[in-house]
Amino acid sequence: MQDQINQSMQQMQKMMEPSRKFNALLLNHAERIAHLNLEAARSYTELATEQMRKMLEIRDPESFQSYLTDQGKIVQTLSNKISEDANALADIGKDMGQEVQQIAQENASVMTEAVQQQSETAAKGSSSGKGRSKSSGSSNTAGASGNTTSAGGNSASAGSSSGAGSAKSSA
């Protein structure tokens, strides 16, 4: 009995391992995305603050012209940064997709193994129970014909004084 409990616990742990791996994966990728978001926010905030400071330095038409000229460079820098961040996010998503697929494959093999073990255990249990008569304790006797049915059991007995009759089994 204790062996069966230990075996069941081991099977449960094996079946839960993919869930643990998946949760760790989710946490790891959430952390990576949060770090990416914080870095992006810091970078964009620095860029915006720098542009506001440059706007405060505008005093004449030449400085305004210089500011407008720099805006093309700033737009290019911002565009590059957005592209880099999108690529980094796509890489995180791609990595996660591959790792989820790997966990799913591992889970499929673990589940297949668990089903096979359960089948073997069930087969052992049913083979050790052969030859035993199971009866729920209720019987139905059909008068003169001598037919007796054992409800829920695997065996039935004929019980008449002459020994003649037929046995029925109900499942």
Secondary structure, 3 states (H helix, E strand, C coil): CHHHHHHHHHHHHHHHHHHHHHHHHHHHHHHHHHHHHHHHHHHHHHHHHHHHHHHHCCCCHHHHHHHHHHHHHHHHHHHHHHHHHHHHHHHHHHHHHHHHHHHHHHHHHHHHHHHHHHHHHHHHHHHHCCCCCCCCCCEEEEHHHCEEEEECCCCCCCCCCCCCCCCEEEC
